[in-house]
Amino acid sequence: MITECSTGNIPPGYKQTEVGVIPEDWEVKPVGEAFEVHNHLRVPISQKEREKIAGKYPYYGPTGIQGYINEYRIEGQYALIGEDGDHFLKWREMPMTLMVSGKFNVNNHAHVVKGTNNLTAWFYYYFSHKDLTQHLTRQGAGRYKLTKKTLLNIQCVLPSPPEQKAITEVLSDTDAFIESLEQLIAKKRQIKHGAMQELLTGKRRLPGFGEGKGYKQTEVGVIPKDWDVRSAGEICKVNQGLQIAISNRLKIPSPNSKKYITIQYLNEGKEAEYIDSYSQAVCCNRNDVLMTRTGNTGILITNVDGVFHNNFFKINYDKKLITKEHLVNFLRLEQTQKQILIKAGTSTIPDLNHSDFYSIYIVIPPLAEQETISAILSDMDSEITALEEKLSKARQLKQGMMQELLTGRIRLI
């Protein structure tokens, strides 16, 4: 039976506690009374030493597996929660706990917790996204510690073991669904990666294209005889963006200003800035092709109008020879990215200049085949995007379920 509890006044069947309103038949106890902490099972082993005893048994830290060694010290099901680290400040985005089963090891940066009368899984879910900052002590800049003594005294809400089991099973099923989506997305991405490698290099031809025409040797290797190879300089012209000092950027747009398109604005969600002095050569429109020429040389199709930063090239291309989709896909191809990075140099921050870009070779099928290949890859992208949206909704659903189930606002028993 599912019973809902409102978040207003205390309804019948609920009570006020030091950790909030919970069902009357639930308890609040410190972790030390409700669970056992087995830190004596931890074993600190340096990475150098782990390399000498590499094996099949996982060696865990507070946020994941650190490596594998040839022996194990712990067997069974335990929950881990960090003892120190900066991950405590990211409790909304990442879990604070791990559930580990089987034969494994744990380093000295995580507490090892097991349930006896209460379920280990309850501890895992209850503290998974719990804000623990009030319980932490500072250890230098950005470093925090949750001592064992403090952990033992943190108050924990406890339903009856049967209700703990019902709640954790629902959350576990949700986790399994999320994991299956993650695995499916990874598989679809791998399939698309393989399809790009084969279709964009002509290793696999689509029905209706190139029957009986054979292959030829070129500067970039073997390609179909009816395909062409051109340098980027033969089919493209690039404009480098404009570098504007921070003092000359506007926070509020003026009548003639345009958005200033920077990597931080596109990738990090930085608040938009504007400039009112520019030439048309450094303006981009929606659906133009931009390429980051410093650092990670990513290729993107803009979805905004504005003036682009000096870290970008805008790529203008010969539409009679190549489609935008084929150009973007080929520039994103793994082997092309390797070629670009080599030309960009081996300094700390790679920097691609005009002549380096113009010397890149691009494989060009006939336009009709370019369009067919691009349509196939676009369908794959659409499928992956749909799965990613489904995954995002599943994660949001789980977050909502945890907020309701772990506080007793919704009852399963």
Secondary structure, 3 states (H helix, E strand, C coil): CCEECCCCCCCCCEEEECCEEEECCCEEEEHHHHEEECHHHCCCCCHHHHHHCEEEEEEECCCCEEEEECCCCEEEEEEEEECEECHHHHCCCCCCEEEEEEEEEECCCEEEEEECCCCHHHHHHHCCCCCCHHHCEECCCCCEECCHHHHHHCEEEECCHHHHHHHHHHHHHHHHHHHHHHHHHHHHHHHHHHHHHHHCCCCCCCCCCCCCCCEEEECCEEEECCCEEEEHHHHEEEEECECCCHHHCECCCCCCCEEEECHHHHHCCCCCCEECCCCHHHEECCCCEEEECECCCCEEECCCCEEEECCEEEEEECCCCCCHHHHHHHHHCHHHHHHHHHHHCCCCCCECCHHHHHCCEEEECCHHHHHHHHHHHHHHHHHHHHHHHHHHHHHHHHHHHHHHHCCCCEECC
